[in-house]
Amino acid sequence: MTTNFSRRQFILFGSAAFGTSLLLKACSNNQTTPTATTTGGTEGFKIAIALPGIITDKAWNQSGYEGVNLAKQKLGAETAYVEKVAQADQTEALTDFARKGYNLIFAHGGQFDAAIEQVASQFPNTFFVGVNGNLKGENIASLRIDHLQASYLCGIIGASVTKSNKLAYIAGEKFPATEGELRGFELGAKSVKPNIQITSTFTGDWNDVAKAKEATLALISSGADVIYQWLDNASAAVLQTAGEKGVYAFGNTNDQLDVAPKAVLTSAVKRLDLAIAYIAELAQKKQIKGQIYTIGLERPDILFLGKFGAIVPETVKQKALNAKQEIVDKKVIFEDCKETGKDTRCVKKATA
């Protein structure tokens, strides 16, 4: 049985009864007692995830939701989620899950890092995982996809098809994961055309369709004819606007070719569901460690390029796929470096 509550409410799978939490008030069957009976029992492994957006965005939030569902199927775990968690509510949402005895809590986005740091020390028996995070500790891990590797390949493709020599990057917020993705896009593009221009913009909202469209139109007006986007529910607005204006774009997280087949070159597909299920399995076996887990192109089931649009020449496709193999074979390596006084990553080609 799956019961669906509205914004900021607890959703508990496999429950026979529901109760209110300190944060998330249930409204099913007029039940008001603060207890919940579940099919997994009180001794079962319990996983929860806090999501910044909606589970039907066909992008970031849906992938996280599908990850805990996959963990439920594989591990027989009891799972719960809460969606549309605003920045001001993050600490309270994580605390509520921890008080309810969830063994493993995923916070689905780097914007949760401060909340994890605040809450984790209060619940030493709960393990917190920041997806896209940058934390590690006694009971804190981060799960990161190496966004830079995939965006490097997209940069190669973008630089190979642009006519204006102007590329653009749009994301919801500026934090280490998006900065890394932008850096990869720049490095890939400049490996083809060293003097190419890359412009970036951050809308401040992963889901605001109007802001996404406005930002896309502004970038196109400035001359950009290839756009790499990382948004959630607003991602389709970028892709479809690109298609309407006759410019190219990249899908992200899911294979988004079908969203705008005339515009999408390919997608940086990130199977976060598989990655989350993998971390959940480590936690259930008590093998999870307080470290940053980074998954790259060496796991082709988790990080890969999606379907190529018909607009991508075969020579460009092969150029990107050859670069991917060089990264997997460690012939192309991304190392920490400093550029203009800032910490970043640079490309290093392995010597024979």
C-alpha positions as CSV (number, residue, x, y, z in Angstrom):
1,M,0.0,0.0,0.0
2,T,1.3,3.4,-1.0
3,T,-0.3,6.5,0.5
4,N,0.4,9.9,-1.0
5,F,0.3,13.0,1.0
6,S,0.7,16.6,-0.1
7,R,3.7,18.9,0.2
8,R,6.0,18.4,3.3
9,Q,4.1,15.3,4.4
10,F,5.4,11.9,5.2
11,I,5.0,9.1,2.7
12,L,5.5,5.7,4.1
13,F,5.5,2.6,1.9
14,G,4.2,-0.7,3.0
15,S,2.4,0.7,6.0
16,A,-0.8,-0.7,7.5
17,A,-1.3,2.5,9.6
18,F,0.0,6.0,9.7
19,G,0.5,8.6,12.3
20,T,1.6,12.2,12.6
21,S,5.2,13.2,12.8
22,L,6.7,16.2,14.6
23,L,7.1,17.9,11.2
24,L,4.8,16.2,8.7
25,K,1.2,15.8,9.7
26,A,-0.5,12.8,8.1
27,C,-4.1,13.1,7.1
28,S,-5.1,9.6,6.1
29,N,-8.1,7.9,7.6
30,N,-8.3,10.6,10.3
31,Q,-5.4,8.8,12.1
32,T,-3.8,11.2,14.6
33,T,-1.8,9.0,17.0
34,P,2.0,9.5,16.7
35,T,2.7,5.8,15.9
36,A,3.0,3.8,12.7
37,T,2.7,0.1,12.1
38,T,4.7,-1.2,9.2
39,T,5.0,-4.5,7.4
40,G,8.8,-4.3,7.9
41,G,8.5,-4.3,11.7
42,T,10.4,-2.1,14.1
43,E,13.6,-4.2,13.6
44,G,13.7,-3.8,9.8
45,F,16.1,-1.7,7.8
46,K,14.6,1.7,7.2
47,I,15.5,4.2,4.5
48,A,14.3,7.7,3.9
49,I,15.0,10.4,1.4
50,A,14.4,14.2,1.5
51,L,13.9,15.7,-1.9
52,P,14.0,19.4,-2.9
53,G,11.6,19.0,-5.8
54,I,8.8,16.8,-7.0
55,I,9.1,13.1,-7.7
56,T,7.6,13.4,-11.2
57,D,10.1,15.9,-12.6
58,K,11.6,13.2,-14.9
59,A,15.0,14.4,-13.7
60,W,16.9,14.8,-10.4
61,N,14.1,14.2,-7.9
62,Q,12.5,11.4,-9.7
63,S,15.8,9.6,-9.9
64,G,16.3,9.9,-6.1
65,Y,12.7,8.6,-5.5
66,E,13.3,5.7,-7.8
67,G,16.5,4.9,-6.0
68,V,14.8,4.3,-2.6
69,N,12.1,2.3,-4.4
70,L,14.8,0.1,-5.9
71,A,16.5,-0.3,-2.5
72,K,13.1,-1.3,-1.1
73,Q,12.7,-4.0,-3.8
74,K,16.3,-5.3,-3.5
75,L,16.7,-5.1,0.3
76,G,13.1,-5.5,1.6
77,A,13.6,-2.2,3.4
78,E,10.9,0.1,4.7
79,T,11.1,3.4,2.8
80,A,9.8,6.9,3.1
81,Y,10.2,10.2,1.3
82,V,9.3,13.8,1.6
83,E,9.3,16.1,-1.5
84,K,9.5,19.8,-2.1
85,V,11.6,20.5,1.0
86,A,12.4,24.1,1.1
87,Q,15.8,25.3,2.3
88,A,14.4,26.6,5.6
89,D,12.8,23.2,6.3
90,Q,15.7,20.9,5.6
91,T,17.0,20.5,9.2
92,E,13.5,19.8,10.5
93,A,12.8,17.2,7.8
94,L,16.1,15.3,8.4
95,T,15.5,15.5,12.2
96,D,12.0,14.1,11.8
97,F,13.2,11.1,9.9
98,A,16.0,10.4,12.4
99,R,13.6,10.6,15.3
100,K,11.4,8.1,13.6
101,G,14.3,5.6,13.6
102,Y,15.3,5.6,10.0
103,N,18.7,3.9,9.7
104,L,19.8,5.6,6.5
105,I,18.7,9.0,5.4
106,F,19.5,10.4,1.9
107,A,19.4,14.2,1.4
108,H,19.0,14.6,-2.3
109,G,21.1,17.6,-3.2
110,G,24.3,19.4,-2.3
111,Q,22.1,22.2,-0.9
112,F,21.4,19.9,2.1
113,D,25.0,19.9,3.4
114,A,24.6,22.5,6.1
115,A,21.5,20.7,7.4
116,I,23.2,17.3,7.5
117,E,26.1,18.8,9.4
118,Q,23.7,20.3,11.9
119,V,21.6,17.2,12.5
120,A,24.0,14.2,12.1
121,S,25.9,14.7,15.4
122,Q,22.6,14.5,17.3
123,F,21.8,11.0,15.9
124,P,25.0,8.9,15.9
125,N,23.0,5.7,15.1
126,T,21.6,7.1,11.9
127,F,23.7,7.4,8.7
128,F,23.2,10.4,6.6
129,V,24.2,10.5,2.9
130,G,24.3,13.8,1.0
131,V,23.7,13.1,-2.7
132,N,25.9,15.5,-4.6
133,G,27.3,16.5,-1.2
134,N,30.7,17.4,0.0
135,L,30.8,16.0,3.5
136,K,32.2,13.1,5.3
137,G,32.2,12.1,9.0
138,E,31.5,9.5,11.6
139,N,27.9,8.9,10.3
140,I,28.0,11.1,7.2
141,A,28.9,10.1,3.6
142,S,28.4,11.8,0.3
143,L,27.4,10.2,-2.9
144,R,28.6,12.0,-6.0
145,I,28.4,11.3,-9.7
146,D,31.5,12.6,-11.5
147,H,29.5,15.2,-13.4
148,L,32.7,16.6,-14.8
149,Q,33.5,13.5,-16.8
150,A,30.2,13.4,-18.6
151,S,30.1,17.1,-19.2
152,Y,33.6,16.9,-20.7
153,L,32.2,14.6,-23.4
154,C,29.3,17.0,-24.0
155,G,31.8,19.9,-24.3
156,I,33.6,18.0,-27.1
157,I,30.3,17.5,-28.9
158,G,29.1,21.1,-28.3
159,A,32.4,22.6,-29.6
160,S,32.2,20.3,-32.6
161,V,28.8,21.4,-33.8
162,T,28.6,25.1,-32.8
163,K,28.5,27.7,-35.5
164,S,28.7,30.8,-33.3
165,N,31.6,29.4,-31.1
166,K,29.5,30.4,-28.1
167,L,28.3,27.7,-25.6
168,A,26.2,28.2,-22.5
169,Y,25.5,26.4,-19.2
170,I,22.3,26.8,-17.1
171,A,21.8,25.3,-13.6
172,G,19.6,26.0,-10.6
173,E,22.2,26.8,-8.1
174,K,26.0,27.3,-7.9
175,F,27.6,24.7,-5.6
176,P,30.5,22.2,-6.1
177,A,28.6,19.7,-8.2
178,T,27.4,22.3,-10.7
179,E,30.7,24.1,-10.7
180,G,32.4,20.8,-11.5
181,E,29.9,20.1,-14.3
182,L,30.5,23.5,-15.8
183,R,34.3,23.0,-15.5
184,G,34.0,19.7,-17.4
185,F,32.0,21.3,-20.2
186,E,34.6,24.1,-20.5
187,L,37.5,21.6,-20.6
188,G,35.9,19.4,-23.2
189,A,34.9,22.3,-25.4
190,K,38.4,23.9,-25.2
191,S,40.0,20.6,-26.0
192,V,38.4,21.0,-29.5
193,K,38.4,24.8,-29.8
194,P,40.8,26.6,-27.3
195,N,39.2,30.0,-27.8
196,I,35.6,29.0,-27.6
197,Q,33.4,31.1,-25.3
198,I,31.3,29.5,-22.5
199,T,28.8,31.5,-20.5
200,S,27.1,30.3,-17.4
201,T,23.9,31.3,-15.6
202,F,22.2,30.1,-12.4
203,T,18.4,30.7,-12.2
204,G,18.2,30.2,-8.4
205,D,15.4,27.7,-8.8
206,W,15.6,24.2,-10.2
207,N,11.9,24.0,-11.0
208,D,10.7,27.4,-12.1
209,V,9.8,27.0,-15.8
210,A,9.4,30.7,-16.5
211,K,12.9,31.5,-15.1
212,A,14.4,28.7,-17.1
213,K,12.8,29.9,-20.4
214,E,13.8,33.5,-19.7
215,A,17.4,32.4,-19.1
216,T,17.5,30.3,-22.2
217,L,16.2,33.1,-24.4
218,A,18.7,35.5,-22.9
219,L,21.6,33.1,-23.7
220,I,20.4,32.5,-27.2
221,S,20.0,36.3,-27.7
222,S,23.7,36.7,-26.7
223,G,24.7,34.3,-29.4
224,A,24.9,30.9,-27.7
225,D,23.8,28.1,-30.0
226,V,24.6,25.1,-27.8
227,I,23.2,24.9,-24.2
228,Y,24.0,22.5,-21.5
229,Q,21.4,22.5,-18.8
230,W,21.0,20.9,-15.3
231,L,17.6,21.7,-14.0
232,D,14.8,19.5,-12.6
233,N,11.2,20.2,-13.4
234,A,12.3,23.2,-15.5
235,S,14.7,21.2,-17.7
236,A,12.1,20.6,-20.4
237,A,11.6,24.3,-20.8
238,V,15.2,24.8,-21.8
239,L,15.2,21.9,-24.2
240,Q,11.9,22.9,-25.9
241,T,12.9,26.6,-26.1
242,A,16.2,25.5,-27.7
243,G,14.2,23.5,-30.2
244,E,11.9,26.3,-31.0
245,K,14.8,28.7,-31.6
246,G,16.8,26.3,-33.7
247,V,19.8,25.8,-31.3
248,Y,21.2,22.7,-29.7
249,A,21.0,21.5,-26.1
250,F,21.9,18.6,-23.8
251,G,19.7,16.5,-21.6
252,N,20.7,15.7,-18.1
253,T,20.2,13.0,-15.5
254,N,17.6,11.1,-17.6
255,D,17.8,10.4,-21.3
256,Q,15.9,13.5,-22.6
257,L,16.2,13.1,-26.3
258,D,12.4,12.6,-26.6
259,V,11.7,15.9,-24.9
260,A,13.1,17.9,-27.8
261,P,14.4,15.6,-30.6
262,K,15.3,18.5,-32.9
263,A,17.5,20.2,-30.2
264,V,19.0,17.5,-28.0
265,L,22.4,16.3,-29.1
266,T,22.7,13.7,-26.3
267,S,22.2,13.5,-22.5
268,A,24.5,13.1,-19.6
269,V,22.6,10.1,-18.1
270,K,23.1,9.6,-14.3
271,R,21.4,6.5,-13.0
272,L,21.2,7.8,-9.5
273,D,18.6,5.1,-8.7
274,L,21.3,2.4,-9.1
275,A,23.9,4.5,-7.2
276,I,21.5,5.1,-4.3
277,A,20.5,1.4,-4.1
278,Y,24.3,0.5,-4.1
279,I,24.9,2.8,-1.1
280,A,21.8,1.5,0.7
281,E,23.1,-2.1,0.3
282,L,26.4,-1.1,1.8
283,A,24.6,0.5,4.7
284,Q,22.4,-2.5,5.3
285,K,25.5,-4.7,5.4
286,K,27.1,-2.2,7.8
287,Q,29.9,-1.7,5.3
288,I,29.2,2.0,4.6
289,K,32.0,4.4,5.6
290,G,32.2,8.1,6.3
291,Q,33.7,9.0,3.0
292,I,32.8,10.6,-0.4
293,Y,31.7,7.9,-2.8
294,T,32.4,9.2,-6.4
295,I,31.1,7.2,-9.4
296,G,32.3,8.0,-12.9
297,L,32.4,6.6,-16.4
298,E,34.1,3.4,-15.1
299,R,30.5,2.4,-14.1
300,P,28.8,2.5,-17.5
301,D,25.5,1.3,-15.9
302,I,25.4,4.5,-13.8
303,L,27.1,7.3,-15.8
304,F,26.9,7.3,-19.6
305,L,25.8,9.3,-22.7
306,G,22.2,8.7,-23.7
307,K,20.9,8.3,-27.2
308,F,22.4,10.6,-29.8
309,G,20.2,12.9,-31.8
310,A,20.0,12.4,-35.6
311,I,21.6,15.9,-35.8
312,V,25.0,14.6,-34.4
313,P,27.4,13.7,-37.2
314,E,28.9,10.2,-36.8
315,T,32.4,11.6,-36.7
316,V,31.5,13.8,-33.7
317,K,29.8,10.9,-31.9
318,Q,32.9,8.7,-32.4
319,K,35.1,11.6,-31.1
320,A,33.1,11.7,-27.9
321,L,33.0,7.9,-27.4
322,N,36.8,7.7,-28.0
323,A,37.3,10.4,-25.3
324,K,35.1,8.4,-23.0
325,Q,37.2,5.3,-23.4
326,E,40.4,7.4,-22.8
327,I,38.9,8.5,-19.5
328,V,38.0,4.9,-18.5
329,D,41.5,3.7,-19.5
330,K,43.0,6.6,-17.5
331,K,44.7,8.0,-20.6
332,V,42.9,11.2,-19.8
333,I,42.9,12.2,-16.1
334,F,41.3,15.1,-14.2
335,E,43.5,16.3,-11.4
336,D,43.1,19.0,-8.8
337,C,44.8,22.2,-9.7
338,K,44.6,25.9,-9.3
339,E,43.6,28.3,-12.1
340,T,43.5,32.1,-11.6
341,G,44.0,31.4,-7.9
342,K,40.9,29.1,-7.6
343,D,40.8,25.4,-6.8
344,T,39.5,23.5,-9.8
345,R,40.3,20.4,-11.9
346,C,42.5,20.3,-15.0
347,V,43.1,17.7,-17.7
348,K,46.2,15.7,-17.8
349,K,47.0,13.2,-20.6
350,A,48.9,10.2,-19.4
351,T,52.3,9.7,-21.0
352,A,52.9,6.4,-22.7
